[in-house]
Amino acid sequence: MLGSSLLALTASGRISTAFKQLAKRTHTMYMGSVDQRQSEYHLVRGFTASHQHRDTDHCIGTFLHHDFIVLHRETAHGRVVITEVDLHTIHPFSHFFILPNSIEPRWFDNILALYPHHRHAPFAPHDSFSPRFKDAYSILSLPTHFDRSLYFASDEVAKCIMSLQGNNYVLEVIDRSVFLYNFDTAEPTERMLDVQVRFACTLASVLETRSK
């Protein structure tokens, strides 16, 4: 039985199996682990990157005409599943985060340690963001980029984020890439990876409409 065989695996084995199952079902490439000191492949950076992190499993593929990488990363602050998606845009985006207000302090502190000049962008009383979004999320960027970041994190982007019930993703947009971070402590499953990839690529498509 598949269920009993999965239970017999170690945690790392179950995570690898989830990535392999995703690759098989979606016809993407399973690439295993990546040694950031020796790899000739594209390295996923983002705010969780460090000299100590380990990327133990990753897949590369295309969805909605977007190239993506999804990977499992072990860091000093805990593990995270990351999806990086290339943005189809001529002009680079300003650097900003969309954070759930429920984000764990260790991850929020990690962001501020790396970007100490980022601040919460102020929502306006009569802007296009819904009260539900304002209660649940914050936008973090350099004060000089507040207007651009609020423009890019438009009501369409906010609605897309709110449409996925129960998600606790952190979104980072920088230059021509979008990073989606999943800090769920549960082991990633094939279904969870699939949902995250689809959501990240959909969100990339919505973001691109703001760069034109």
N, C-alpha and C positions, 0 to 999 in steps of 0.2 A: 504494500500500500504506500502511495506517495506521502501521505500524512505521517505515517510512522517512520519512513525513511528520512524525512526532514527533521523530525524530532531527534533522530539519532545523530544528526550532524552537530558540529560545534556552531557557536553563534556566527563566527566568520564564515563557516561553510554554508550556513543558511542564507547569509547576506549574498554571498557569491552566487548561490543557486537562484536567488531572486533576480539578480542582474542577468544571469544567463537565460532565465525564462523570459524576461523582457526582450532580450536580443532575439531569441528564437521566434517569439510571437509577432514582433514588430519588424522583423527582418533588418535589424540594426546590427552593429558590430560590437561584440563583447571584447574588451581590450585588457581585462584583468587589472593588475596593479600598475602604478606608475611611479618610477623613481625620479623625483624632481631634479636630482643631481645629475642624472645620466640620460634622461628621456630626450628623444628627438621629436616627440609629439608636442602638440599644442598643450601648454600647461594652464590649467584653470587657476586663476588667481582669486580676485575678490578679497573681501576683508578678513576671511578666515585663513588666508594663506600665510605661512610662516616657514622658517627654516626647519621646524620640527614636525610639521604635519605629514600624515601618510595618507595617500589616496589608494585604497585597497582594491576597489573595483570600479570600473567605469564602462559605459557604453557610448558609442558615437552613432548618430543617425540624422535623419531629416524628417520633419513633420511640418505640415502647412508651409512648405517651401523654405523652412528655416533649418539651418544646421544647428544641432544641439549636442552637448555633452552632458551626461548625467553620471554622477559619481558619488561614492561613499568616502567621506574624509574623516580621519581621526585627528583631533587636535588636543591641545593641552586643556581646553575648556569643555571638551566632550565631542561626541560625534555629530556629524551633520551630513545630510544628503543635499547635494548642490546640482542645479541644472543651469548651465550657461547656454544662452542662445545668442546667435549673431543677429544684430539689427541691420536691416537694409536701409541705410540712410547715408547721405553724402556728408551731412554736417553732424559732428559728434554731439551727444547729449551732455548736459551738465551733470555733475556727479551728485546723486541724491539717493536717499533710502526712503522706502515706505515701510514703517514698522508697526506691528501690532502693539497696542499699549500694554498687552500682557506679556511682552517679551521678558525672558528671564534677565535679571540684573547682570549676570556674568557676561552675557552676550552684548547687552547694551553698553556696559562698561568697556568691553573690548572694542566696540565701534568708536566710542569717544576717546579711548586711548590712542587709536590710530588716526582719528580725525578730530582733534581737540577743538577745532574752530567751527565744526558743524553745530548748528542750532536747530531747534524746532521751528519750521516755517509757520507763520501765523495764519490761521484760517480767518476769513472775513465773515461778518454776520450774514451777508446776503450773497455769498458766493455759490457756486453750483454744486458743491459737495454736500451730500446728504448728512443730516444730523447723525444717522447711524454710523456712517463712515468716520465722522469727526470724533465720535465717542470711542470707536474701536481702533483707529489708526492715527499715526503721526507721520509727518514728512520732515526729514532731517537733511539739511544741506548747508552750504556756506551762506551767510546772510546776503552776500553779493549776488547769489544765485536764487534767492527766494522766489522772485517773480517767474523765472524760467522753470524752476522745479515745480512750482504750483501749476504752471501751464502744462508741463509735460505730464504731471500726475493729475490729469484732467478728470472730469466727472465720468467720462467713458472708461478710463483706467480704473477709477474708484469703483464703478459699478461692476466691472469685470472681477475685481478682487472680492467684492462683497458677494458675488454670485456663487462662489465656492464655499458652501457652508462648512463651518468647522475647521477651516484651514488656519494655520498659525504661521504662514510663511513670512519671511523677511525678504523684501525686494531691494536689490541694489542695481542702479543704472549708472553706467559710466562709459563715456565715449561711444563705442558702437556695440556694446554688449549689455545684456541684462542677466543678472544672477538671481536665482530663486533658491532660498535656503530653507530647508526643513529641519527643525531642531527637535522633532518628536523623538522621545527617548525609546519608543518601541522600535523593534527591528524592522527595517524596510522590507516590504513585500513586493512582489511583481505588480500587483494592482496599485499600490501606493506610488511606485516609480512611474507607472504608466499615467496615472492621474497628474502627477507633478510635471512630467514632460509635456503632456497635452496642454496643461494650464499655462506653463511657461511660454510655449510657442504661441498660444492664443494671445497671451498678454503682450508678447513682442509685436504681434500684428497690430494690436490696438495702439501701442506706444508709437509705432511708426507713422500712424495717421497724424500724430502731433508734430512730427518733424518736417512735414511737407509745407 
